[in-house]
């Protein structure tokens, strides 16, 4: 009888990058797995579906297990459970990440029914951590005088207010990117 206390699975994660909704292993770099948990850095400009390519140990499991993604929709906060296919380049979870600093967590549950009729499950937690891409915002008037924001710049702040004099006829807004803004 196989040992079901540990149901090994390996996987890679990526984003939709072409018309076939497929990704390659090089899309996102994984951190180190520890206690079935890993962190995947993702630029804060990415939104959309996360694609998972997962495999399981066919020598340990005699029947094909199920793989379920459990997560919260970034757009509504609704809890989702979605069945995924193994060894699929198109099996994705939608609305996992929205633009901005908020990350998300997806729990991938691998379940297998044993010969004794019991179902064994094991969870693999993937934390999608956002990597900031914007280091600063600069607002200048028509002659190049800096305008002051109501609050200092912070990567997780989505709105700023600038008070300008009524003599200002035009503004130029520029942003600078973090030098290390790569996942």
Secondary structure as the mmCIF struct_conf table of DSSP 4:
data_model
#
loop_
_struct_conf.conf_type_id
_struct_conf.id
_struct_conf.beg_label_comp_id
_struct_conf.beg_label_asym_id
_struct_conf.beg_label_seq_id
_struct_conf.end_label_comp_id
_struct_conf.end_label_asym_id
_struct_conf.end_label_seq_id
TURN_TY1_P TURN_TY1_P1 UNK A 4 UNK A 5
STRN STRN1 UNK A 9 UNK A 15
BEND BEND1 UNK A 18 UNK A 18
TURN_TY1_P TURN_TY1_P2 UNK A 19 UNK A 20
TURN_TY1_P TURN_TY1_P3 UNK A 25 UNK A 26
BEND BEND2 UNK A 27 UNK A 28
STRN STRN2 UNK A 30 UNK A 30
STRN STRN3 UNK A 34 UNK A 34
TURN_TY1_P TURN_TY1_P4 UNK A 35 UNK A 36
STRN STRN4 UNK A 37 UNK A 43
TURN_TY1_P TURN_TY1_P5 UNK A 44 UNK A 45
STRN STRN5 UNK A 48 UNK A 56
TURN_TY1_P TURN_TY1_P6 UNK A 58 UNK A 60
BEND BEND3 UNK A 62 UNK A 63
HELX_LH_PP_P HELX_LH_PP_P1 UNK A 64 UNK A 65
STRN STRN6 UNK A 66 UNK A 72
TURN_TY1_P TURN_TY1_P7 UNK A 74 UNK A 76
STRN STRN7 UNK A 79 UNK A 84
TURN_TY1_P TURN_TY1_P8 UNK A 86 UNK A 87
BEND BEND4 UNK A 89 UNK A 90
STRN STRN8 UNK A 92 UNK A 97
BEND BEND5 UNK A 99 UNK A 101
STRN STRN9 UNK A 104 UNK A 113
TURN_TY1_P TURN_TY1_P9 UNK A 115 UNK A 116
BEND BEND6 UNK A 117 UNK A 117
STRN STRN10 UNK A 119 UNK A 131
STRN STRN11 UNK A 134 UNK A 141
TURN_TY1_P TURN_TY1_P10 UNK A 142 UNK A 143
BEND BEND7 UNK A 144 UNK A 144
HELX_LH_PP_P HELX_LH_PP_P2 UNK A 145 UNK A 145
STRN STRN12 UNK A 146 UNK A 146
HELX_LH_PP_P HELX_LH_PP_P3 UNK A 147 UNK A 148
STRN STRN13 UNK A 149 UNK A 149
BEND BEND8 UNK A 150 UNK A 151
TURN_TY1_P TURN_TY1_P11 UNK A 155 UNK A 156
STRN STRN14 UNK A 162 UNK A 162
TURN_TY1_P TURN_TY1_P12 UNK A 166 UNK A 167
STRN STRN15 UNK A 171 UNK A 177
TURN_TY1_P TURN_TY1_P13 UNK A 179 UNK A 180
#
